[in-house]
Amino acid sequence: SSTGEKWSGDRVYEWALNLAYYLITECHLKPGDIVCFLCADSALHVVAMLAVWAAGGVYCSLPSRSTYREIDGALTGIEPAFLVTDAFNYGTSAVITTEMISIKKLLLIDRKSATEGLNDTLDVLEQVMQYERQYLRLPLEGSAENTCALLIASANDGGTKAVRRSHRNLIATAGALQNPELSALVANGDTDVVLTTAGLYSPSGFNLCLHALNKGSTLVIATFEGTSDHFLHCIHSHRVTTAILTTSQLHLCLERTDMVRSLRDVWFVGTAISEKTHNTAIELFGSFRKMLLTAEAGWVTTEYLTETIPNYTTIGRPVAGVQLKVVDSNGRSVPHNTVGELCICSDQCSPGYLNNDAESQHISMTDGFVRSGEYGYYDGSGLFYIVGHSEEFVKVDAFVLKHHIIYFYYIQLYGVDRGVGVSTAETPGGEGGGGDMR
């Protein structure tokens, strides 16, 4: 963890099974019960996540610094059976636990939280993990199609939706980057140090955690609620070799190259970057690639290590096991260099959203593909490019056009010098209503 505490693989395994035993025998967790974590990322948090899976439960996490309204809205939608919290979120968690009948038990994540004047009757997971378990065959066996995790994503109406992730999804996600052309991690992974900063509630943090655990690499669980120096110090002190960086994190690294010399395999999930920044990053890290990943489909694309010509605009090619196509507004495939919606098919694709059939049906296509909500195209060599999200486009017949193109068309053709955009209400399960310019 970013606090400096180190965990061996054996300790992680044993403590996870100890906690799984407690969840089954003391908390009476049933297969499919949702355990939601409202606490900061930590090594304990990762062990507890593994314990939930070993006990047959469904793991879910919310950002630690969420507002009461955000927490209440998300929990109302998923109705968890158990809520795990820390000292910072205890007040909110205690109130919600008394109001939400689905929650059977409130639990504390660590000893530190238990010593800060909170309810001393609550069980503390850090203590429970150390209790020697009695015989019980663990982990419990389940179907590959069973939901084992939920990722909370933003909905079009400003609320949230819970993306279901099955065991099959997680197995495919863990194996998606194992091709040596996709990852610079060494074969056994034991010399690599993987940093996750985005949060276990996010697609990038969650998927990178799975990738590191599956590879046998050292995983650094870090939270950065302080200064940028904290972020850089974590990379430097733990000699981090692999990370997924956002736009702001990338620029921090490029400004302080002396602190990030250990980094050698970096993925970028931020907004578009300039050719100069892209070339500087390649020179600094050696392996620097952009990628696309989503809550609904896991790893989708990345640039391959064998690509010979740097391309600062592409998001790369589909990763192993992923099929990707571009369709028009009628769902028909379009040729290369034609903008349309990117649609994905793989074992990583979510079976849908929890308690939201309308939205699940909206993203699912009849041929097994799911809509990504991202618009882009592919070139003649098979490289894919993103040009925007669905909210930035208007559908006209079988074409998709950006709003500013529509406005330009009206101005040039009709001599319009002023206007107002008018949009109808959002349709159930849809991306939004129709729109015109008057």
N, C-alpha and C positions, 0 to 999 in steps of 0.2 A: 504494500500500500504506500501512498505518498507520505505516510507518517514514518516510514522506515521499517515497519514490522515485516518480517519475511515468513512465508508459509511454504512448507515442503508439499510435494504432491501427496505423500502419504497422509499428512495431517489434514489436508483439504478433503481427501477421500473419507477418512475415518470420522471427522467432525460432521461432514455432510450426512453420512449414514446415521450417526448418533441423533442428529436433529430430525431426520426423517422418521426414525423410530419414535421420538417424542411426539411429532405431529400426528402420527397414526394412533399411538396408544394413549396419549394424554389429551390431545386436542380433538381426537376423533375425526381427523381429516379424512374425507372420502374421496375416491378418484373423481377428478373433475372439479373439486372445490377450488375456488380462486383465492390465492394468497397475494394480497397487494402490499407493496413496499412503498412507504412514504418516508424515506430516509436517505441520507447521503450515500453515494457509492463508497465502497470499502471492500477489503478482503472478506470481511464477515458477510457482507451483502452477497458476494459471489458464492460463498459457501452455502448460504441460506437458499439461494436460487437453485443450486444443485440439489439441496435437500428436498425442496418442494417437488422437483421432478422425480427424485428417488421415491417419494411417498405417493406419487401418482397425482399430484396437484397441478394447478395451472398458475404459472408465475406472471406477475404483472408489476410494473414499477411506475411511479409518478415522479416528476421533477421535485426535488426536495424543497425548492423555494417557490412552490406554487401558491396561488392565493386560495382563500377559503372557497370562493366561487368555483375556481377551476377544479379543486379537489372534490367538492361536493358534486359537481356536474359529472366528472369522470366516474366516481364511485357509484353514483346513481345509475349510470349506464351499464356497469358491469356487475354490480351487486356481489362484492367479495364475501367470502366466508370468514376470512381472517385479515387483519390489518397489522402490519409491522411498522413501527415508527421509532423516532429518536427524540431526544430532548427538545430539539428545535420545533418539531411538528407535534409534540405531545398534546398541547392544548387543543389544536384543531382536531386531531385524531380522536381525543377523548369525547369531544362534543359530537362528532359524526358517529362514533360507535354507539352512543346512547340513542341517536335518532334513526339509525339504519338497522332494521331488524335482521337483515341478512348476515350482519357481522356477528359471529359467534364469540370471537375473542380478540382482544387487543394485546399485542406483544411488543416488547422493547428489543431493539437490535443488539445493544451493547451495554457493558457495565457502566461506562461513562454516563450514559443516559439515566441509568438506575440510581446513580449517586447524586443527581442534581435536584433532589427534593421532590421527585415525582411519586406517583402511586407505588408504594413498595409491595403491593400485592401482585403486580404484574410479573409474568415470567420473562426472563431475560435470555434471549437466544444464545448469546455468547457463553453463558453459564451452562445452558442445557446441552450445547454441543459437546461439552467435556464429560457429560455423564455417560458412563459405560452402558451400552445398550444390551438388552437380552436378545436371545435368538429370534430373528425374524428375517425371512428371506428378502433381502433388499439389493438393488432397487426393485420395486414392483414392476411386473411386466404389464404392458399395455399395447394397444393397437397403434400402428404407424399413423393412422388417421385421427387419433385422439388429439384434441387441442391441448397443448402443454404450456403455451405462453400467449400473452396479449400485449400488443404494442399500441399505445394510445396515440392516435393521429388526429390532426385538426380536420374538422368537417366544414363543409361549405357554409353552413349557417352560423359559424362562429363557435360551435360546440366541439365535441370530440366524438370519435368513433374508435372502437376497439378492434384492431386487426388481429384475427386469429392466426396463430402459428402452430402447426401440427408437428408431431414427432418426425414425420416424413420431411416437412419443411426444414427443420433444424438439422437433420442428417445431411440433406442436400446442401444447405448453407455452409455447414462445417467442411464439406468436401469440395465446394465450388472453386476455391483458390489453391487447391493442392497441386495442380499442374505446375511444373517448374517454370513454364513460360509466363505464369500469372503471378507468382510470388517469389521474392528473393529470399524468403526464409529457407534456412538450410534443411537438409533432409530430416534430421532428427529434431530440429528445432531447439535443442538445449542450449545453444549459444545466443539465441535471440531474445531480446527484451522488448515486449510489445506494450505500447502505451495506449490506454483508452481514456479519453478526456470528455467525450461527448455525453456521457451518462448512459447507464444501462437501460434507461427508458427509451433511448433513441435508436433508430435502425443501425447507425454506424457504430455506436458503443456496444450495443447488444451483439451484432454480428461479428465485430472484431474480437470480442471476448470469446465467442464460440470458436473462432478461427485459431486463437492463441491456445485455448485449452485443448483443442483437437490436435494441434501441432506439437504440444508438449513444450511450448515456449514459456519463458517467464513473463507473467502478466503484471503490469504495473497499473493498479487502480488508483486514479488520481482525481481529486476535485480541486477546482481552481476558483475559489471564491475571493481570493485576494488579488495581488498584483500580477502583472505579466512576468515579473522576476520569478515568482513562484513556479510558473509554467516552465520557464527556461531552466531553472534550478533542478526541477524534477527530471528533465531530459538529461541534463549534465551529470547529476549525482548518481542516477540509476543506469547510466550509459544505455539509454533507450536506442534500439536499432530500427524499430518499425512503428509507424503511427499513421493515423488518418487525420489530416489537418484541414481546418476550415480556412477561409480567406484571411481572417485576422491572425490566426495562429501561424500561417505560412509567412506572413509579412514580419511577424516577430522573429521567426527563425532566420529570415534573410537579413534582418537588421543586426542580429547577434550571432553571427556564424561561429564565434568562438565557443558558444554554449551548446551547439548542436552537432558537433563533429562526429558523434557516434551514430547519428541517423544515416541509414543507408537504403531504406526501403520506405518510401513515403507515398501515400495515396492522398489525392486532393478531391474534396467533395464540395468546394465552395463555388462561388459564382465565376464567371469567365475571367481569365487573367490575360495580361498582355504577353506578347511574344518575348519581350525582354525578361519579364518575371519568370516565365516558363523556362527559358534557357538558363537563367541564373540558378533556378532550382535544380535543374538537371546537372549542372556543373557542381553544385554543392552536395547533393545527395547521391548522385549516381543513378539511382532508380527513383524516378519521380513520375507518377502517372495520375491522370484524372480518371474518375470512375463514376458510375451511376449505381446507386442502390436505393431501394424504396422499402417502406414498411411492409407493403403487400407482396413484394417479389424478391426481397433479399438482394444479394449481389446480382447485378444485371450486366454491366459492361466494365471493362477496364482496358487500358493499353497494354499490349503484350510486351514482354521484355525484349523480344526479338525484333520489334519494329525498328527499322534502321533510320528512318527520317523523322525527327521530332515534329510533332504537329500540335500546336498549342490550342487548337479549336476543337479537336475531337474528344469524345468520351470513350473511344476505343471500340473494341469488338465484344460480342457476347462472351461471357465466361462459360466454363465447361457446363454442359447440361442445359443451357439456356437457348431458346429460339426467340428471335426478335423480328418483328415485321412492322411496317409503317402502313397505316390505313387512312382512307379518306373519311368524310363524315358519314358515309353509307356503310362503312366497315369493309370496304374493298381494298385489297393491297395495291399500293402505288409503286411505280418504278423508282430507281435510284435518282437522287437529286430532286425529289418531289416531297414537299413538306406535308406531313400528316401526323396522326397520333401514334406514338410508339406503343405497341402491344407485346406482351411477354407471355411465354409459355415455358414452364419448367416445374420440377418437383419442389422448388422453393416458393412457388406462388401460393398465397394464402387461400384457404377454402372460403373466405369471406369475412364479414364483420359480425361480431357478437350482437345478437338482438337487433339486427338491422338488415332485414331481408331485402328491402328496397335498394339500399346502397350496394349490397352484395350482388344483386341481379344486374345493377347498372354497370359494374366493372367487369362482369363475366361475359365472355363471348361464347357463341355456340360451338366454336371449334376448339375450345380449351384454352384460348388465350385470355389474358386479362388486360384491361386498359390501364395505362400508367398515368394518364393525365398530363404527360409530357409530350410536347410537339417537337418534331425534328425530322431528320432525313438521313439517308445513308448514301455514300458515294460509290463510284464504280469499283473501288477496291474493298468494299465491305465495312468501311469505318463509319461509325454513327456520330451524329451531331445533334445537340439540343439547341432549339431556337426560342423556347419559351414554354410556359405552363398553360393549361387549358383556359384559365381565366383571362389570358392575354389575347385570346383569339375569338373571332366570330365565324360561324359556319355559314357559308353561302353555297347552296346546292351541294356539290361534291367537293368543294374547295374549303380550305381553312385559311383565313386571312387575319393578320394582326390588326388591332383597332386603328393604329395610326395609318395603316394602308387604306382602310375604309374611309377615314376622314380625308386623307389626301385625294382619294378618288372623287369624293363629293365636291371638294373645293375646286379641283381642276375641271371636272366635267360640267358642273352646274354653276360655277362662280360663287359658291356659298362663302360668305365672309364671316358668318357666325352661326352657331347652332347649339343644340343641346342633345345629349345622348339620352334615350329613353329605353328602359329595359323592363320586361314583364317580370312577375314574381318567379322565384325558383320553383321548378317542378319537382314533385316528390321523387327523390332518388337521383335527380338530374344534376348536371353541372351548373345549371342556371337557366333563366328564361331567355326568350329571344330578345333582340335589340335592334333599334334602328336609330337613324340620326335625322332630326327635324330642324 
